[in-house]
C-alpha cells in the first residue's frame, strides 16, 4: 500500500477536446461548464497552480439565451484608451454583430485573472454556426 500523494507536473498532461452546443442554453450556465473544463476542475488530477484544463469548442453561439429581461438591459462596455473613448453596445446589437464575443467575454470572466487564466483562455474556441475546424481532434460532446 502506497501512502504518498503524487503531484502532477505540467509536462505530461493529456489534453482532451470537448464540444459545447450553445443553442437554447443560458449564457451563464454554459460559461460555467466551459470555465470548469478550461481550468481542469473536472479532472481527477486537478491542481490549482498548474493549467490542467482541456480544450473547449463552443458552437452555435448565436443561439445563446438570457433569462428574464436581461437581453434588453445588458450592456457591454469597453474603453479605447483615448479621452472620451468609452464605447457601449447592447446585448442585442452585439449578438447580431459578433455573437462569439458575448460567449468569450462570459467564459473569460469566470477564469482566474492571472497569467495562468490567460493561458487557459487560449484553449477556448468559439464559432458561429454548427461547423468548426477541429474535427481532426475528435472532440467529445458535453451534455
N, C-alpha and C positions, 0 to 999 in steps of 0.2 A: 504494500500500500504506500502510495506516494503522497506525502503531506505538504508538498510545495505548490505554490501558485505560479503558473507560467505567465510571464508578462510578454505580450506580443511585441514584436518590433515592427517598424513601419516598412521594412524591406520586402517581406514576402506576403503581401496582402493580395488575396484573390478577389478582385472586384467583380461584382455581378452587374448586370444591366436590367433595369425594371422599366415598364411602360405604365403610365397612369393615363387613363382616359378621362378628360375633364368634362365631357358632355353631360350636362344636367347636374353636376356636382357643385356643392357650395365652395366658394373660394377658400375660406379659412380651413375647412376640413381637408380639402385637397392639399393645401400648402403644408398642413401639419404632417400628413403622411409622407410627402416628399421630403420635408426637412428631417424627419426621423431617419429616412433611408439614406439621405446625403450625409448626415452626421454619424451614421453607423450604429444608432441606438437599437436597431432591430437585430444586430449581430450579437452572437454569443460572446465574442471576444472584444466587446466594446471597451475602449479605453479613452477617457476624456481628453488626454493630451496628445493623442495620435489620430490622424484622419483615417478612420477605418470605414468610411462610408462607401456606398456603391453609386453607380451612375443612374440617373433618373431621366427618362424621356417623357415629356408631357405632350399629349396630342389633343386635338380639338379644343384648343384653349379659347376659341371664340365662342364656345357654348357654355362658358362658366356662368354661375348663377350667384346672385347675392340675395339674402333673405330680407324681408320687410321692405322698408322704404330706402334702404341704403344705396340702391342703384341711382336714385335721384340726388341724394345728398353727398355721396362720396366724391372728394376732390383729390387729385394728385398734384402736389406742388414740387417745384424744383427751382433752383437758383442758377442763373447763368454765370454769375461771378462779376457782373457789371452792376453799377448803381441803378436801382430801379429794375433789376433784372429778374424779379420773381415771376415765374410762369405758373399758371393754374390751368388744369384741364379736368373736366368732369369724367366720371367713370364711363358714361355712355359714349362720349366722344372718343376717349382713349380706346374703348372696346372696338369701335369702328375702325380707328386709325391703326392701332398697334396692340392687338389683344395679348401678344406674347409678353409685353412689358408689364401688364397687370399681374400675370401669374408669377413672373420672375420677381417682381417687387414684393409680392406677398411671401414667397418662399425665402428669398434672401433676408427678409426682415426677421425670420424665425431662426436664422443661423447665427453663430457667435460673431460678435463684432471684433474680429481679430484677423491676423494673417491666415490662421487656420480656417476661419469661416469663409474668407475669400477663396481659399483653395478648395473648400467644399463646394462653393458655388460654381466653380469651373466644370463640375461634373453634372450640371443641370443643363438639359437641352429642352427647349420649349418650341412647339411647332403649331402653326395654324393648319387645320385640316387633319385628316386621319393618317396621312402618309409621313414617314420620316426616313432619313437615310441611314439608320442604324440597324437594319435587318441582319447584317452580317454578324453583329454581336449577339444575336439570338436573345433579345430581351424577354423577360418573363412579365406577364400581365399581373398587376396588383389589383385585387378586388376592392 
